[in-house]
Amino acid sequence: MQPSRVLAGREPGGEETEVEPHEYDEIIRTLVRIAAHQDLSNQKQDLINQQQQLINQRLELTLQAIREILQCGDGRQ
C-alpha cells in the first residue's frame, strides 16, 4: 500500500517536500541495484581475503624454513 503523497523533508528554504508515488519505484530500484552491487563487492572481498590467508600461510612456512636454516649456521652443509 503506497500513500499518495508522503512528507519527505524540508527544502533549504523551509518548505516541505513530498515524495510522489512514482518516485517510490525509482527509489526501490536504486536500492536493489545498490544491494546487488554490495553483494558483488562482498563476494570479491571474500575471495581476496581467502587469497591473502593462503599467502600468509605460505609466508609463515617460508619464514620457518629460513629460521631453521639460520639455526644451522650459514645454511651450508
GUKOLLO-334211 format. One record per residue (C-alpha): x, y, z. Coordinates in nm, 4 decimals, decimal comma. Layout:
# residues N
<node xx="X" yy="Y" zz="Z"/>
...
***
This chain:
# residues 77
<node xx="0,0000" yy="0,0000" zz="0,0000"/>
<node xx="0,1514" yy="0,3256" zz="-0,1112"/>
<node xx="0,0336" yy="0,6599" zz="0,0216"/>
<node xx="-0,0485" yy="0,9166" zz="-0,2431"/>
<node xx="0,1998" yy="1,1652" zz="-0,1012"/>
<node xx="0,4378" yy="1,1477" zz="0,1908"/>
<node xx="0,6306" yy="1,4192" zz="0,3636"/>
<node xx="0,9955" yy="1,3635" zz="0,2767"/>
<node xx="1,1669" yy="1,6549" zz="0,4473"/>
<node xx="1,2247" yy="2,0243" zz="0,4191"/>
<node xx="1,3798" yy="2,2287" zz="0,1444"/>
<node xx="1,6648" yy="2,4606" zz="0,2484"/>
<node xx="1,4165" yy="2,7493" zz="0,2433"/>
<node xx="1,1954" yy="2,5722" zz="0,4971"/>
<node xx="0,9345" yy="2,4384" zz="0,2525"/>
<node xx="0,8152" yy="2,0817" zz="0,2989"/>
<node xx="0,8877" yy="1,8359" zz="0,0182"/>
<node xx="0,6748" yy="1,5373" zz="-0,0782"/>
<node xx="0,7516" yy="1,2024" zz="-0,2424"/>
<node xx="0,5314" yy="1,1176" zz="-0,5372"/>
<node xx="0,4105" yy="0,7581" zz="-0,5784"/>
<node xx="0,6167" yy="0,7042" zz="-0,8959"/>
<node xx="0,9300" yy="0,8050" zz="-0,7038"/>
<node xx="0,8910" yy="0,5042" zz="-0,4718"/>
<node xx="0,9565" yy="0,2641" zz="-0,7598"/>
<node xx="1,2665" yy="0,4567" zz="-0,8618"/>
<node xx="1,3951" yy="0,4608" zz="-0,5033"/>
<node xx="1,3340" yy="0,0858" zz="-0,4651"/>
<node xx="1,5054" yy="0,0066" zz="-0,7982"/>
<node xx="1,8044" yy="0,2145" zz="-0,6910"/>
<node xx="1,8221" yy="0,0390" zz="-0,3544"/>
<node xx="1,8062" yy="-0,3028" zz="-0,5237"/>
<node xx="2,0945" yy="-0,2048" zz="-0,7558"/>
<node xx="2,2959" yy="-0,0815" zz="-0,4582"/>
<node xx="2,2316" yy="-0,4050" zz="-0,2655"/>
<node xx="2,3316" yy="-0,6189" zz="-0,5659"/>
<node xx="2,6490" yy="-0,4164" zz="-0,6112"/>
<node xx="2,7290" yy="-0,4530" zz="-0,2406"/>
<node xx="2,6779" yy="-0,8312" zz="-0,2621"/>
<node xx="2,9218" yy="-0,8495" zz="-0,5527"/>
<node xx="3,1738" yy="-0,6349" zz="-0,3657"/>
<node xx="3,1417" yy="-0,8608" zz="-0,0604"/>
<node xx="3,1997" yy="-1,1728" zz="-0,2722"/>
<node xx="3,5104" yy="-1,0184" zz="-0,4258"/>
<node xx="3,6382" yy="-0,9167" zz="-0,0827"/>
<node xx="3,5829" yy="-1,2710" zz="0,0477"/>
<node xx="3,7934" yy="-1,4061" zz="-0,2402"/>
<node xx="4,0676" yy="-1,1528" zz="-0,1720"/>
<node xx="4,0652" yy="-1,2494" zz="0,1972"/>
<node xx="4,0961" yy="-1,6196" zz="0,1124"/>
<node xx="4,3865" yy="-1,5495" zz="-0,1211"/>
<node xx="4,5574" yy="-1,3396" zz="0,1460"/>
<node xx="4,5184" yy="-1,6190" zz="0,4011"/>
<node xx="4,6918" yy="-1,8610" zz="0,1618"/>
<node xx="4,9710" yy="-1,6108" zz="0,1030"/>
<node xx="5,0119" yy="-1,5658" zz="0,4781"/>
<node xx="5,0303" yy="-1,9435" zz="0,5312"/>
<node xx="5,2971" yy="-1,9826" zz="0,2623"/>
<node xx="5,4897" yy="-1,6895" zz="0,4059"/>
<node xx="5,4846" yy="-1,8463" zz="0,7508"/>
<node xx="5,6182" yy="-2,1746" zz="0,6107"/>
<node xx="5,8931" yy="-1,9869" zz="0,4285"/>
<node xx="5,9870" yy="-1,7952" zz="0,7433"/>
<node xx="6,0021" yy="-2,1196" zz="0,9415"/>
<node xx="6,2330" yy="-2,2703" zz="0,6811"/>
<node xx="6,4568" yy="-1,9634" zz="0,6897"/>
<node xx="6,4719" yy="-1,9755" zz="1,0698"/>
<node xx="6,5730" yy="-2,3427" zz="1,0561"/>
<node xx="6,8475" yy="-2,2652" zz="0,8063"/>
<node xx="6,9762" yy="-1,9776" zz="1,0205"/>
<node xx="6,9804" yy="-2,2010" zz="1,3300"/>
<node xx="7,2113" yy="-2,4413" zz="1,1448"/>
<node xx="7,4659" yy="-2,1672" zz="1,0841"/>
<node xx="7,5121" yy="-2,0166" zz="0,7419"/>
<node xx="7,2988" yy="-2,2798" zz="0,5756"/>
<node xx="7,5887" yy="-2,4707" zz="0,4205"/>
<node xx="7,6322" yy="-2,8398" zz="0,4860"/>
***
